């Protein structure tokens, strides 16, 4: 686990980490709950491969977005750790 050095802004690092996490959780919620449930009727007017888009998001699309969010989180946290001087 990465230990912060003594000269970093611990409050700033925590604020940035929390902000990133909350933004990604909001995207995760909108894709899973929003696209799969709330906006399904609107999305079902479009078709992908013969399946309605709302159904596609509920079954396949959300998984692709989740995997993308994981990779983005890893990249963004590495950038934050460099910015705040957290040693890995």
Rosetta blueprint (number, residue, H / E / L):
1 X L
2 X L
3 X E
4 X E
5 X L
6 X L
7 X L
8 X L
9 X L
10 X H
11 X H
12 X H
13 X H
14 X H
15 X H
16 X H
17 X H
18 X H
19 X H
20 X H
21 X H
22 X H
23 X H
24 X H
25 X H
26 X H
27 X H
28 X H
29 X H
30 X H
31 X H
32 X H
33 X H
34 X H
35 X H
36 X H
37 X H
38 X H
39 X L
40 X H
41 X H
42 X H
43 X H
44 X L
45 X L
46 X L
47 X E
48 X E
49 X L
50 X L
51 X E
52 X E
53 X H
54 X H
55 X H
56 X H
57 X H
58 X H
59 X H
60 X H
61 X H
62 X H
63 X H
64 X H
65 X H
66 X H
67 X H
68 X H
69 X H
70 X H
71 X H
72 X H
73 X H
74 X H
75 X H
76 X H
77 X H
78 X H
79 X H
80 X H
81 X H
82 X H
83 X H
84 X H
85 X L
86 X E
87 X E
88 X L
